[in-house]
Amino acid sequence: MMEARPRERAGRDVTILLAEDSDVVREVIARMLENSGFNVIQASCGEDALSISRAASLSIDLLLTDIVMPNMSGLELAGLISHERPGVPIIFMTGYSEEAIDGKGISGENRDWIPKPFTQEEIAGKAWKMLSR
């Protein structure tokens, strides 16, 4: 079952900033989100995602980031974006087990995580869950 096109929030489409260092994985995830009706801005690393986030005219409704990336981890990226854009929900993606990531600060009021691999329905559902909090 395909996820319905997201409702517009405050008269505009929902934009997700996607940070993932693997080109193939990033493209697949972006396609899943776009097929679910989201606007997706892709970043190949934490530094690029931070630069994109700092673009003053850009609206970002959600950050979706891999935890493990070279130079700047997803956790570091999330901390910086949370500081600069308070209230932006964050979803971490990881191939690690729940036990390996427990207590790492990836779950909380405005943060959640999803294990890789995931389906289009799972990631779209998780995104809407975070956006509706």
N, CA, C and O atoms as a GROMACS GRO file, in nm:
protein
  532
    1MET      N    1   0.084  -0.118   0.000
    1MET     CA    2   0.000   0.000   0.000
    1MET      C    3   0.088   0.124   0.000
    1MET      O    4   0.177   0.136   0.084
    2MET      N    5   0.064   0.215  -0.093
    2MET     CA    6   0.144   0.335  -0.102
    2MET      C    7   0.091   0.440  -0.005
    2MET      O    8  -0.030   0.454   0.013
    3GLU      N    9   0.183   0.513   0.056
    3GLU     CA   10   0.149   0.621   0.147
    3GLU      C   11   0.087   0.735   0.067
    3GLU      O   12   0.136   0.770  -0.041
    4ALA      N   13  -0.020   0.792   0.119
    4ALA     CA   14  -0.086   0.905   0.051
    4ALA      C   15   0.004   1.028   0.053
    4ALA      O   16   0.090   1.041   0.141
    5ARG      N   17  -0.015   1.116  -0.042
    5ARG     CA   18   0.062   1.240  -0.046
    5ARG      C   19   0.040   1.314   0.085
    5ARG      O   20  -0.074   1.330   0.128
    6PRO      N   21   0.147   1.360   0.149
    6PRO     CA   22   0.133   1.430   0.276
    6PRO      C   23   0.045   1.553   0.265
    6PRO      O   24   0.044   1.622   0.163
    7ARG      N   25  -0.028   1.578   0.370
    7ARG     CA   26  -0.104   1.703   0.376
    7ARG      C   27  -0.004   1.817   0.380
    7ARG      O   28   0.108   1.802   0.428
    8GLU      N   29  -0.046   1.930   0.331
    8GLU     CA   30   0.042   2.046   0.339
    8GLU      C   31   0.039   2.098   0.482
    8GLU      O   32  -0.065   2.094   0.548
    9ARG      N   33   0.152   2.146   0.529
    9ARG     CA   34   0.162   2.205   0.662
    9ARG      C   35   0.173   2.355   0.646
    9ARG      O   36   0.264   2.405   0.580
   10ALA      N   37   0.080   2.427   0.704
   10ALA     CA   38   0.079   2.573   0.699
   10ALA      C   39   0.089   2.623   0.555
   10ALA      O   40   0.157   2.722   0.528
   11GLY      N   41   0.020   2.554   0.462
   11GLY     CA   42   0.014   2.601   0.325
   11GLY      C   43   0.134   2.568   0.239
   11GLY      O   44   0.148   2.625   0.130
   12ARG      N   45   0.221   2.479   0.284
   12ARG     CA   46   0.337   2.442   0.202
   12ARG      C   47   0.364   2.293   0.216
   12ARG      O   48   0.320   2.228   0.311
   13ASP      N   49   0.437   2.241   0.121
   13ASP     CA   50   0.472   2.100   0.126
   13ASP      C   51   0.573   2.074   0.237
   13ASP      O   52   0.638   2.166   0.286
   14VAL      N   53   0.584   1.949   0.277
   14VAL     CA   54   0.677   1.908   0.381
   14VAL      C   55   0.812   1.875   0.318
   14VAL      O   56   0.820   1.799   0.222
   15THR      N   57   0.918   1.934   0.374
   15THR     CA   58   1.053   1.914   0.322
   15THR      C   59   1.138   1.839   0.424
   15THR      O   60   1.144   1.875   0.542
   16ILE      N   61   1.203   1.733   0.376
   16ILE     CA   62   1.292   1.651   0.458
   16ILE      C   63   1.435   1.671   0.410
   16ILE      O   64   1.463   1.659   0.290
   17LEU      N   65   1.525   1.701   0.503
   17LEU     CA   66   1.668   1.705   0.475
   17LEU      C   67   1.723   1.566   0.504
   17LEU      O   68   1.718   1.519   0.617
   18LEU      N   69   1.775   1.501   0.401
   18LEU     CA   70   1.825   1.364   0.410
   18LEU      C   71   1.977   1.364   0.404
   18LEU      O   72   2.035   1.407   0.305
   19ALA      N   73   2.042   1.317   0.512
   19ALA     CA   74   2.188   1.308   0.517
   19ALA      C   75   2.229   1.162   0.523
   19ALA      O   76   2.201   1.092   0.620
   20GLU      N   77   2.294   1.117   0.419
   20GLU     CA   78   2.337   0.976   0.406
   20GLU      C   79   2.460   0.974   0.316
   20GLU      O   80   2.457   1.028   0.205
   21ASP      N   81   2.569   0.912   0.363
   21ASP     CA   82   2.694   0.915   0.286
   21ASP      C   83   2.700   0.816   0.171
   21ASP      O   84   2.781   0.833   0.080
   22SER      N   85   2.617   0.713   0.173
   22SER     CA   86   2.615   0.617   0.062
   22SER      C   87   2.524   0.670  -0.049
   22SER      O   88   2.404   0.687  -0.028
   23ASP      N   89   2.581   0.695  -0.167
   23ASP     CA   90   2.504   0.749  -0.278
   23ASP      C   91   2.384   0.661  -0.313
   23ASP      O   92   2.273   0.711  -0.332
   24VAL      N   93   2.406   0.530  -0.322
   24VAL     CA   94   2.300   0.437  -0.360
   24VAL      C   95   2.189   0.436  -0.256
   24VAL      O   96   2.071   0.445  -0.290
   25VAL      N   97   2.226   0.425  -0.130
   25VAL     CA   98   2.127   0.422  -0.022
   25VAL      C   99   2.050   0.554  -0.017
   25VAL      O  100   1.928   0.555  -0.002
   26ARG      N  101   2.122   0.666  -0.030
   26ARG     CA  102   2.058   0.797  -0.027
   26ARG      C  103   1.956   0.812  -0.140
   26ARG      O  104   1.845   0.861  -0.119
   27GLU      N  105   1.993   0.769  -0.260
   27GLU     CA  106   1.902   0.778  -0.374
   27GLU      C  107   1.776   0.694  -0.353
   27GLU      O  108   1.666   0.738  -0.384
   28VAL      N  109   1.792   0.574  -0.300
   28VAL     CA  110   1.677   0.486  -0.275
   28VAL      C  111   1.584   0.547  -0.171
   28VAL      O  112   1.462   0.548  -0.189
   29ILE      N  113   1.642   0.597  -0.063
   29ILE     CA  114   1.560   0.658   0.043
   29ILE      C  115   1.490   0.783  -0.008
   29ILE      O  116   1.372   0.804   0.020
   30ALA      N  117   1.561   0.865  -0.083
   30ALA     CA  118   1.501   0.987  -0.140
   30ALA      C  119   1.383   0.951  -0.229
   30ALA      O  120   1.278   1.016  -0.224
   31ARG      N  121   1.400   0.848  -0.311
   31ARG     CA  122   1.291   0.805  -0.399
   31ARG      C  123   1.171   0.758  -0.318
   31ARG      O  124   1.057   0.790  -0.351
   32MET      N  125   1.196   0.681  -0.211
   32MET     CA  126   1.086   0.635  -0.124
   32MET      C  127   1.008   0.754  -0.069
   32MET      O  128   0.885   0.756  -0.072
   33LEU      N  129   1.081   0.852  -0.019
   33LEU     CA  130   1.016   0.968   0.042
   33LEU      C  131   0.942   1.051  -0.062
   33LEU      O  132   0.830   1.097  -0.038
   34GLU      N  133   1.005   1.071  -0.177
   34GLU     CA  134   0.941   1.147  -0.285
   34GLU      C  135   0.815   1.075  -0.334
   34GLU      O  136   0.714   1.140  -0.362
   35ASN      N  137   0.822   0.944  -0.346
   35ASN     CA  138   0.704   0.866  -0.386
   35ASN      C  139   0.593   0.874  -0.282
   35ASN      O  140   0.476   0.852  -0.314
   36SER      N  141   0.629   0.906  -0.159
   36SER     CA  142   0.530   0.924  -0.052
   36SER      C  143   0.482   1.068  -0.044
   36SER      O  144   0.401   1.102   0.043
   37GLY      N  145   0.532   1.154  -0.134
   37GLY     CA  146   0.483   1.291  -0.142
   37GLY      C  147   0.565   1.397  -0.073
   37GLY      O  148   0.527   1.514  -0.073
   38PHE      N  149   0.677   1.359  -0.014
   38PHE     CA  150   0.763   1.456   0.054
   38PHE      C  151   0.857   1.524  -0.045
   38PHE      O  152   0.895   1.466  -0.147
   39ASN      N  153   0.895   1.647  -0.014
   39ASN     CA  154   1.007   1.711  -0.083
   39ASN      C  155   1.134   1.667  -0.011
   39ASN      O  156   1.137   1.664   0.112
   40VAL      N  157   1.237   1.631  -0.085
   40VAL     CA  158   1.360   1.581  -0.024
   40VAL      C  159   1.478   1.662  -0.074
   40VAL      O  160   1.495   1.684  -0.195
   41ILE      N  161   1.560   1.707   0.020
   41ILE     CA  162   1.687   1.771  -0.012
   41ILE      C  163   1.794   1.674   0.034
   41ILE      O  164   1.798   1.636   0.151
   42GLN      N  165   1.882   1.635  -0.058
   42GLN     CA  166   1.983   1.534  -0.028
   42GLN      C  167   2.118   1.596   0.007
   42GLN      O  168   2.161   1.694  -0.054
   43ALA      N  169   2.183   1.537   0.108
   43ALA     CA  170   2.318   1.575   0.147
   43ALA      C  171   2.400   1.448   0.162
   43ALA      O  172   2.355   1.350   0.221
   44SER      N  173   2.523   1.451   0.108
   44SER     CA  174   2.608   1.331   0.109
   44SER      C  175   2.693   1.320   0.235
   44SER      O  176   2.763   1.221   0.253
   45CYS      N  177   2.687   1.421   0.322
   45CYS     CA  178   2.764   1.415   0.447
   45CYS      C  179   2.705   1.515   0.546
   45CYS      O  180   2.622   1.598   0.509
   46GLY      N  181   2.750   1.507   0.668
   46GLY     CA  182   2.701   1.599   0.771
   46GLY      C  183   2.732   1.743   0.741
   46GLY      O  184   2.649   1.831   0.764
   47GLU      N  185   2.851   1.769   0.690
   47GLU     CA  186   2.891   1.907   0.659
   47GLU      C  187   2.799   1.968   0.553
   47GLU      O  188   2.757   2.083   0.566
   48ASP      N  189   2.769   1.890   0.447
   48ASP     CA  190   2.679   1.940   0.343
   48ASP      C  191   2.539   1.965   0.399
   48ASP      O  192   2.476   2.066   0.367
   49ALA      N  193   2.492   1.875   0.483
   49ALA     CA  194   2.359   1.891   0.543
   49ALA      C  195   2.354   2.017   0.629
   49ALA      O  196   2.254   2.089   0.627
   50LEU      N  197   2.460   2.044   0.702
   50LEU     CA  198   2.465   2.164   0.786
   50LEU      C  199   2.466   2.290   0.700
   50LEU      O  200   2.398   2.387   0.732
   51SER      N  201   2.541   2.289   0.592
   51SER     CA  202   2.544   2.403   0.500
   51SER      C  203   2.405   2.427   0.440
   51SER      O  204   2.360   2.541   0.430
   52ILE      N  205   2.339   2.320   0.400
   52ILE     CA  206   2.204   2.331   0.344
   52ILE      C  207   2.109   2.389   0.450
   52ILE      O  208   2.030   2.478   0.420
   53SER      N  209   2.119   2.338   0.571
   53SER     CA  210   2.032   2.384   0.679
   53SER      C  211   2.052   2.532   0.707
   53SER      O  212   1.958   2.602   0.744
   54ARG      N  213   2.173   2.579   0.690
   54ARG     CA  214   2.205   2.719   0.719
   54ARG      C  215   2.161   2.815   0.609
   54ARG      O  216   2.172   2.937   0.626
   55ALA      N  217   2.112   2.764   0.498
   55ALA     CA  218   2.059   2.849   0.392
   55ALA      C  219   1.933   2.918   0.447
   55ALA      O  220   1.832   2.852   0.472
   56ALA      N  221   1.940   3.047   0.464
   56ALA     CA  222   1.837   3.123   0.536
   56ALA      C  223   1.696   3.106   0.479
   56ALA      O  224   1.600   3.103   0.556
   57SER      N  225   1.682   3.096   0.348
   57SER     CA  226   1.549   3.093   0.288
   57SER      C  227   1.488   2.953   0.285
   57SER      O  228   1.374   2.936   0.241
   58LEU      N  229   1.561   2.854   0.331
   58LEU     CA  230   1.518   2.716   0.321
   58LEU      C  231   1.437   2.671   0.442
   58LEU      O  232   1.477   2.692   0.556
   59SER      N  233   1.323   2.611   0.415
   59SER     CA  234   1.241   2.554   0.521
   59SER      C  235   1.270   2.404   0.530
   59SER      O  236   1.266   2.334   0.429
   60ILE      N  237   1.300   2.357   0.649
   60ILE     CA  238   1.324   2.214   0.673
   60ILE      C  239   1.228   2.170   0.783
   60ILE      O  240   1.230   2.224   0.893
   61ASP      N  241   1.145   2.071   0.750
   61ASP     CA  242   1.046   2.024   0.846
   61ASP      C  243   1.095   1.904   0.926
   61ASP      O  244   1.044   1.878   1.035
   62LEU      N  245   1.194   1.831   0.874
   62LEU     CA  246   1.243   1.711   0.941
   62LEU      C  247   1.383   1.680   0.891
   62LEU      O  248   1.413   1.697   0.772
   63LEU      N  249   1.469   1.635   0.981
   63LEU     CA  250   1.603   1.585   0.944
   63LEU      C  251   1.601   1.434   0.954
   63LEU      O  252   1.564   1.378   1.057
   64LEU      N  253   1.642   1.368   0.846
   64LEU     CA  254   1.659   1.223   0.844
   64LEU      C  255   1.805   1.197   0.818
   64LEU      O  256   1.855   1.228   0.709
   65THR      N  257   1.876   1.142   0.915
   65THR     CA  258   2.021   1.127   0.903
   65THR      C  259   2.069   0.989   0.944
   65THR      O  260   2.017   0.928   1.038
   66ASP      N  261   2.169   0.942   0.872
   66ASP     CA  262   2.240   0.822   0.913
   66ASP      C  263   2.318   0.857   1.039
   66ASP      O  264   2.359   0.971   1.055
   67ILE      N  265   2.337   0.762   1.127
   67ILE     CA  266   2.415   0.788   1.248
   67ILE      C  267   2.564   0.790   1.216
   67ILE      O  268   2.637   0.879   1.259
   68VAL      N  269   2.610   0.691   1.140
   68VAL     CA  270   2.753   0.678   1.111
   68VAL      C  271   2.784   0.736   0.974
   68VAL      O  272   2.744   0.682   0.871
   69MET      N  273   2.857   0.848   0.976
   69MET     CA  274   2.905   0.911   0.853
   69MET      C  275   3.046   0.961   0.880
   69MET      O  276   3.081   0.990   0.995
   70PRO      N  277   3.129   0.972   0.776
   70PRO     CA  278   3.266   1.021   0.797
   70PRO      C  279   3.267   1.169   0.836
   70PRO      O  280   3.178   1.245   0.797
   71ASN      N  281   3.366   1.209   0.911
   71ASN     CA  282   3.393   1.347   0.953
   71ASN      C  283   3.294   1.402   1.054
   71ASN      O  284   3.335   1.448   1.160
   72MET      N  285   3.164   1.398   1.025
   72MET     CA  286   3.063   1.446   1.118
   72MET      C  287   2.954   1.340   1.129
   72MET      O  288   2.886   1.310   1.031
   73SER      N  289   2.937   1.285   1.248
   73SER     CA  290   2.835   1.182   1.267
   73SER      C  291   2.695   1.243   1.262
   73SER      O  292   2.678   1.364   1.274
   74GLY      N  293   2.597   1.157   1.245
   74GLY     CA  294   2.459   1.202   1.249
   74GLY      C  295   2.422   1.263   1.382
   74GLY      O  296   2.340   1.355   1.388
   75LEU      N  297   2.481   1.212   1.490
   75LEU     CA  298   2.455   1.268   1.623
   75LEU      C  299   2.508   1.410   1.634
   75LEU      O  300   2.442   1.498   1.688
   76GLU      N  301   2.630   1.432   1.581
   76GLU     CA  302   2.687   1.568   1.582
   76GLU      C  303   2.602   1.662   1.497
   76GLU      O  304   2.572   1.774   1.539
   77LEU      N  305   2.565   1.616   1.378
   77LEU     CA  306   2.482   1.695   1.289
   77LEU      C  307   2.350   1.732   1.358
   77LEU      O  308   2.308   1.848   1.355
   78ALA      N  309   2.286   1.634   1.419
   78ALA     CA  310   2.159   1.657   1.488
   78ALA      C  311   2.173   1.760   1.599
   78ALA      O  312   2.086   1.845   1.616
   79GLY      N  313   2.282   1.754   1.673
   79GLY     CA  314   2.305   1.850   1.781
   79GLY      C  315   2.315   1.992   1.727
   79GLY      O  316   2.257   2.084   1.784
   80LEU      N  317   2.389   2.009   1.618
   80LEU     CA  318   2.406   2.142   1.558
   80LEU      C  319   2.276   2.194   1.499
   80LEU      O  320   2.240   2.310   1.519
   81ILE      N  321   2.205   2.108   1.427
   81ILE     CA  322   2.079   2.152   1.367
   81ILE      C  323   1.975   2.181   1.476
   81ILE      O  324   1.898   2.276   1.463
   82SER      N  325   1.972   2.100   1.580
   82SER     CA  326   1.879   2.125   1.691
   82SER      C  327   1.906   2.260   1.756
   82SER      O  328   1.813   2.330   1.797
   83HIS      N  329   2.033   2.296   1.766
   83HIS     CA  330   2.070   2.424   1.826
   83HIS      C  331   2.029   2.540   1.735
   83HIS      O  332   1.980   2.643   1.783
   84GLU      N  333   2.050   2.523   1.605
   84GLU     CA  334   2.021   2.630   1.509
   84GLU      C  335   1.875   2.635   1.465
   84GLU      O  336   1.825   2.741   1.428
   85ARG      N  337   1.808   2.521   1.470
   85ARG     CA  338   1.667   2.512   1.430
   85ARG      C  339   1.590   2.437   1.538
   85ARG      O  340   1.549   2.323   1.516
   86PRO      N  341   1.570   2.500   1.653
   86PRO     CA  342   1.500   2.431   1.762
   86PRO      C  343   1.362   2.381   1.716
   86PRO      O  344   1.289   2.450   1.646
   87GLY      N  345   1.330   2.261   1.758
   87GLY     CA  346   1.199   2.205   1.727
   87GLY      C  347   1.192   2.120   1.602
   87GLY      O  348   1.092   2.052   1.580
   88VAL      N  349   1.297   2.122   1.519
   88VAL     CA  350   1.295   2.038   1.399
   88VAL      C  351   1.307   1.892   1.443
   88VAL      O  352   1.405   1.856   1.509
   89PRO      N  353   1.211   1.807   1.406
   89PRO     CA  354   1.219   1.666   1.443
   89PRO      C  355   1.333   1.597   1.369
   89PRO      O  356   1.368   1.634   1.257
   90ILE      N  357   1.390   1.495   1.434
   90ILE     CA  358   1.504   1.423   1.379
   90ILE      C  359   1.477   1.274   1.385
   90ILE      O  360   1.435   1.220   1.488
   91ILE      N  361   1.501   1.207   1.272
   91ILE     CA  362   1.497   1.061   1.268
   91ILE      C  363   1.637   1.014   1.231
   91ILE      O  364   1.693   1.056   1.131
   92PHE      N  365   1.692   0.925   1.314
   92PHE     CA  366   1.822   0.864   1.287
   92PHE      C  367   1.800   0.730   1.219
   92PHE      O  368   1.709   0.655   1.255
   93MET      N  369   1.883   0.700   1.120
   93MET     CA  370   1.881   0.570   1.054
   93MET      C  371   2.007   0.495   1.098
   93MET      O  372   2.114   0.553   1.110
   94THR      N  373   1.991   0.365   1.122
   94THR     CA  374   2.108   0.287   1.162
   94THR      C  375   2.092   0.141   1.124
   94THR      O  376   1.982   0.087   1.119
   95GLY      N  377   2.205   0.079   1.096
   95GLY     CA  378   2.209  -0.064   1.073
   95GLY      C  379   2.242  -0.139   1.200
   95GLY      O  380   2.246  -0.262   1.200
   96TYR      N  381   2.267  -0.066   1.309
   96TYR     CA  382   2.302  -0.129   1.436
   96TYR      C  383   2.179  -0.176   1.511
   96TYR      O  384   2.068  -0.128   1.485
   97SER      N  385   2.198  -0.268   1.603
   97SER     CA  386   2.087  -0.320   1.683
   97SER      C  387   2.044  -0.218   1.787
   97SER      O  388   2.118  -0.125   1.819
   98GLU      N  389   1.924  -0.237   1.838
   98GLU     CA  390   1.872  -0.147   1.942
   98GLU      C  391   1.963  -0.146   2.065
   98GLU      O  392   1.981  -0.042   2.127
   99GLU      N  393   2.018  -0.261   2.099
   99GLU     CA  394   2.106  -0.269   2.215
   99GLU      C  395   2.233  -0.186   2.195
   99GLU      O  396   2.284  -0.125   2.289
  100ALA      N  397   2.285  -0.184   2.072
  100ALA     CA  398   2.408  -0.111   2.043
  100ALA      C  399   2.390   0.040   2.048
  100ALA      O  400   2.486   0.114   2.071
  101ILE      N  401   2.268   0.087   2.026
  101ILE     CA  402   2.246   0.231   2.022
  101ILE      C  403   2.170   0.284   2.144
  101ILE      O  404   2.150   0.405   2.156
  102ASP      N  405   2.129   0.196   2.232
  102ASP     CA  406   2.054   0.237   2.350
  102ASP      C  407   2.136   0.337   2.432
  102ASP      O  408   2.254   0.314   2.459
  103GLY      N  409   2.073   0.446   2.472
  103GLY     CA  410   2.140   0.545   2.555
  103GLY      C  411   2.229   0.641   2.478
  103GLY      O  412   2.304   0.716   2.540
  104LYS      N  413   2.223   0.642   2.346
  104LYS     CA  414   2.309   0.729   2.266
  104LYS      C  415   2.243   0.863   2.233
  104LYS      O  416   2.300   0.944   2.160
  105GLY      N  417   2.125   0.887   2.285
  105GLY     CA  418   2.058   1.015   2.262
  105GLY      C  419   1.982   1.023   2.132
  105GLY      O  420   1.960   1.132   2.079
  106ILE      N  421   1.941   0.909   2.079
  106ILE     CA  422   1.868   0.912   1.952
  106ILE      C  423   1.718   0.898   1.968
  106ILE      O  424   1.645   0.900   1.869
  107SER      N  425   1.672   0.884   2.091
  107SER     CA  426   1.528   0.880   2.116
  107SER      C  427   1.495   0.987   2.218
  107SER      O  428   1.574   1.014   2.309
  108GLY      N  429   1.381   1.048   2.203
  108GLY     CA  430   1.340   1.152   2.296
  108GLY      C  431   1.222   1.227   2.240
  108GLY      O  432   1.157   1.182   2.145
  109GLU      N  433   1.194   1.342   2.298
  109GLU     CA  434   1.076   1.420   2.261
  109GLU      C  435   1.072   1.452   2.112
  109GLU      O  436   0.967   1.440   2.049
  110ASN      N  437   1.184   1.491   2.055
  110ASN     CA  438   1.187   1.534   1.916
  110ASN      C  439   1.279   1.446   1.832
  110ASN      O  440   1.315   1.482   1.720
  111ARG      N  441   1.315   1.330   1.886
  111ARG     CA  442   1.408   1.241   1.818
  111ARG      C  443   1.355   1.098   1.820
  111ARG      O  444   1.294   1.055   1.918
  112ASP      N  445   1.381   1.026   1.712
  112ASP     CA  446   1.347   0.885   1.705
  112ASP      C  447   1.444   0.820   1.608
  112ASP      O  448   1.528   0.888   1.549
  113TRP      N  449   1.433   0.690   1.592
  113TRP     CA  450   1.524   0.620   1.501
  113TRP      C  451   1.449   0.511   1.430
  113TRP      O  452   1.342   0.467   1.471
  114ILE      N  453   1.509   0.467   1.319
  114ILE     CA  454   1.452   0.359   1.239
  114ILE      C  455   1.566   0.267   1.197
  114ILE      O  456   1.670   0.314   1.152
  115PRO      N  457   1.547   0.136   1.211
  115PRO     CA  458   1.654   0.043   1.169
  115PRO      C  459   1.655   0.025   1.018
  115PRO      O  460   1.551   0.022   0.953
  116LYS      N  461   1.776   0.014   0.963
  116LYS     CA  462   1.792  -0.019   0.821
  116LYS      C  463   1.798  -0.170   0.809
  116LYS      O  464   1.851  -0.235   0.900
  117PRO      N  465   1.748  -0.226   0.704
  117PRO     CA  466   1.671  -0.162   0.596
  117PRO      C  467   1.527  -0.140   0.640
  117PRO      O  468   1.479  -0.204   0.734
  118PHE      N  469   1.458  -0.050   0.571
  118PHE     CA  470   1.318  -0.024   0.599
  118PHE      C  471   1.242  -0.009   0.467
  118PHE      O  472   1.302   0.010   0.361
  119THR      N  473   1.111  -0.019   0.476
  119THR     CA  474   1.026  -0.007   0.357
  119THR      C  475   0.981   0.139   0.341
  119THR      O  476   0.997   0.221   0.431
  120GLN      N  477   0.925   0.168   0.225
  120GLN     CA  478   0.871   0.301   0.200
  120GLN      C  479   0.762   0.333   0.302
  120GLN      O  480   0.756   0.444   0.354
  121GLU      N  481   0.676   0.238   0.329
  121GLU     CA  482   0.568   0.259   0.424
  121GLU      C  483   0.622   0.286   0.564
  121GLU      O  484   0.568   0.370   0.636
  122GLU      N  485   0.726   0.215   0.603
  122GLU     CA  486   0.783   0.235   0.737
  122GLU      C  487   0.845   0.374   0.752
  122GLU      O  488   0.822   0.441   0.853
  123ILE      N  489   0.922   0.418   0.654
  123ILE     CA  490   0.987   0.548   0.668
  123ILE      C  491   0.886   0.662   0.655
  123ILE      O  492   0.896   0.761   0.728
  124ALA      N  493   0.789   0.649   0.566
  124ALA     CA  494   0.686   0.753   0.554
  124ALA      C  495   0.603   0.761   0.682
  124ALA      O  496   0.570   0.870   0.729
  125GLY      N  497   0.568   0.646   0.738
  125GLY     CA  498   0.492   0.643   0.862
  125GLY      C  499   0.569   0.704   0.978
  125GLY      O  500   0.513   0.778   1.058
  126LYS      N  501   0.698   0.673   0.986
  126LYS     CA  502   0.782   0.728   1.093
  126LYS      C  503   0.794   0.879   1.077
  126LYS      O  504   0.789   0.953   1.175
  127ALA      N  505   0.809   0.926   0.952
  127ALA     CA  506   0.820   1.071   0.928
  127ALA      C  507   0.692   1.141   0.973
  127ALA      O  508   0.699   1.243   1.042
  128TRP      N  509   0.575   1.087   0.936
  128TRP     CA  510   0.450   1.151   0.978
  128TRP      C  511   0.430   1.146   1.127
  128TRP      O  512   0.375   1.240   1.186
  129LYS      N  513   0.473   1.039   1.189
  129LYS     CA  514   0.464   1.029   1.336
  129LYS      C  515   0.543   1.142   1.401
  129LYS      O  516   0.496   1.207   1.494
  130MET      N  517   0.665   1.165   1.351
  130MET     CA  518   0.751   1.270   1.408
  130MET      C  519   0.694   1.409   1.377
  130MET      O  520   0.699   1.497   1.462
  131LEU      N  521   0.642   1.428   1.258
  131LEU     CA  522   0.589   1.559   1.219
  131LEU      C  523   0.461   1.595   1.294
  131LEU      O  524   0.428   1.712   1.308
  132SER      N  525   0.390   1.494   1.343
  132SER     CA  526   0.263   1.521   1.413
  132SER      C  527   0.282   1.539   1.563
  132SER      O  528   0.185   1.565   1.634
  133ARG      N  529   0.404   1.525   1.612
  133ARG     CA  530   0.428   1.540   1.757
  133ARG      C  531   0.415   1.684   1.800
  133ARG      O  532   0.432   1.715   1.918
   0.00000   0.00000   0.00000
